[in-house]
Amino acid sequence: DVQLQAFGGGLVQAGGSLRLSCAASGFRFERYAIGWFRQAPGKEREGVSYINSDGRTYYADSVKGRFTISSDNTKNSVYLQMSNLKHEDTAVYYCAAEPLYDPRVEYFGGVWFGSWGQGTLVTVSS
C-alpha cells in the first residue's frame, strides 16, 4: 500500500520558518513526482510544490522565493522548507505523490497526484 506520513506542522509567527517532512513507502519513490498541497479553512485544496523524478521542482506562484522543496531518495522522504511565512500560509498541508492510488486526484503543474498523506496543520500568527 502507498503510505505518506507528513510531519513538522505547528504554530509559527509571521516571518518565521518551518520545515515539513514526508516519509513515503509502498512505491518506487525515485520514479514519481512527490510534493505538497494545502487546504486553508473554507478554501479548495491547492498545489504548493513538487519535485519530479528527475529532480526538477515546481512551485505555486504564491510560495516562489519563500518555500524550497527537496528530497532524499535514500530515505524515501521529501521536505518543504518554508521561510518568511505569512498568515495566508495557514492551512493543513498534505504530502502527495503521483501514483494513482486514492479515489481523490488533483492536477498541479502538469502532474496528476493520486496518493495522499494525512495532513499536518501549519498555523501562522500575524
C-alpha positions as CSV (number, residue, x, y, z in Angstrom):
1,D,0.0,0.0,0.0
2,V,1.1,3.5,-0.7
3,Q,1.7,5.4,2.5
4,L,2.7,9.1,3.0
5,Q,3.4,10.4,6.5
6,A,3.7,14.1,7.0
7,F,5.4,15.7,9.9
8,G,6.5,19.1,11.1
9,G,3.5,21.3,11.3
10,G,3.0,23.8,14.1
11,L,2.4,27.3,15.2
12,V,4.8,30.0,14.0
13,Q,4.8,33.7,13.9
14,A,4.6,35.6,10.6
15,G,8.1,35.9,9.1
16,G,9.2,32.7,10.7
17,S,10.2,29.4,9.2
18,L,9.1,25.8,9.4
19,R,10.2,22.6,7.8
20,L,7.8,19.9,6.8
21,S,8.8,16.3,6.2
22,C,7.1,13.4,4.4
23,A,8.1,9.8,4.6
24,A,6.9,7.7,1.7
25,S,6.5,3.9,1.3
26,G,4.8,1.4,-0.9
27,F,6.0,2.6,-4.3
28,R,9.2,3.3,-6.2
29,F,9.8,6.7,-4.7
30,E,12.5,7.8,-7.2
31,R,10.3,7.2,-10.2
32,Y,7.4,9.6,-9.3
33,A,6.7,13.2,-8.6
34,I,6.0,13.9,-4.9
35,G,5.1,17.1,-3.3
36,W,2.8,19.2,-1.2
37,F,-0.7,20.6,-1.3
38,R,-2.5,22.7,1.2
39,Q,-6.1,23.5,2.2
40,A,-7.0,26.5,4.2
41,P,-10.3,26.7,6.1
42,G,-13.2,27.3,3.7
43,K,-11.0,27.0,0.6
44,E,-10.2,24.5,-2.0
45,R,-7.1,22.3,-1.8
46,E,-4.3,23.8,-3.8
47,G,-0.9,22.7,-5.0
48,V,2.1,24.2,-3.3
49,S,5.2,22.5,-4.7
50,Y,6.5,19.2,-6.1
51,I,9.8,17.6,-7.1
52,N,9.9,15.4,-10.2
53,S,11.7,12.1,-10.6
54,D,14.5,13.9,-12.4
55,G,14.9,16.4,-9.6
56,R,13.1,19.3,-11.3
57,T,11.0,21.4,-8.9
58,Y,7.7,23.3,-9.4
59,Y,6.2,26.0,-7.2
60,A,2.9,27.8,-6.9
61,D,3.4,31.5,-7.6
62,S,2.3,32.3,-4.1
63,V,5.2,30.5,-2.5
64,K,8.0,31.1,-5.0
65,G,11.1,32.5,-3.4
66,R,9.9,31.5,0.1
67,F,9.5,27.8,0.0
68,T,12.1,25.2,-1.1
69,I,11.3,21.5,-1.8
70,S,13.9,18.8,-1.6
71,S,14.0,15.0,-1.5
72,D,16.3,12.3,-0.2
73,N,15.9,9.1,-2.2
74,T,17.9,7.1,0.3
75,K,15.2,7.9,2.9
76,N,12.2,7.9,0.6
77,S,11.5,11.4,2.0
78,V,10.6,14.8,0.7
79,Y,10.9,18.1,2.6
80,L,9.4,21.5,2.4
81,Q,11.4,24.3,3.9
82,M,9.0,27.3,4.4
83,S,10.5,30.7,5.1
84,N,9.1,34.2,5.5
85,L,5.8,32.6,6.4
86,K,2.6,34.7,6.0
87,H,-0.7,34.4,7.7
88,E,-2.2,33.3,4.4
89,D,0.1,30.2,4.5
90,T,-2.1,28.9,7.3
91,A,-3.5,25.6,6.2
92,V,-3.4,21.8,6.5
93,Y,-0.5,20.7,4.4
94,Y,-0.8,17.3,2.6
95,C,2.0,15.3,1.2
96,A,1.0,14.0,-2.2
97,A,2.5,11.6,-4.7
98,E,2.0,10.8,-8.3
99,P,0.8,7.2,-8.1
100,L,-3.0,7.0,-8.6
101,Y,-3.8,5.0,-5.5
102,D,-6.6,7.1,-3.9
103,P,-10.0,8.0,-5.4
104,R,-9.1,11.7,-5.0
105,V,-6.9,13.0,-7.7
106,E,-5.6,16.6,-8.1
107,Y,-3.8,18.2,-11.1
108,F,-1.0,20.6,-10.4
109,G,1.8,21.9,-12.6
110,G,1.3,19.3,-15.3
111,V,1.1,16.3,-12.9
112,W,-1.8,14.3,-11.6
113,F,-1.4,13.4,-7.9
114,G,-3.4,10.4,-6.6
115,S,-1.8,9.5,-3.3
116,W,-2.3,11.4,-0.1
117,G,-0.9,11.6,3.4
118,Q,-2.9,12.5,6.5
119,G,-2.0,16.2,6.6
120,T,-0.2,18.4,9.1
121,L,-1.5,21.8,10.3
122,V,0.5,24.9,9.8
123,T,-0.7,28.0,11.7
124,V,1.0,31.3,11.1
125,S,0.1,34.0,13.5
126,S,0.0,37.6,12.3
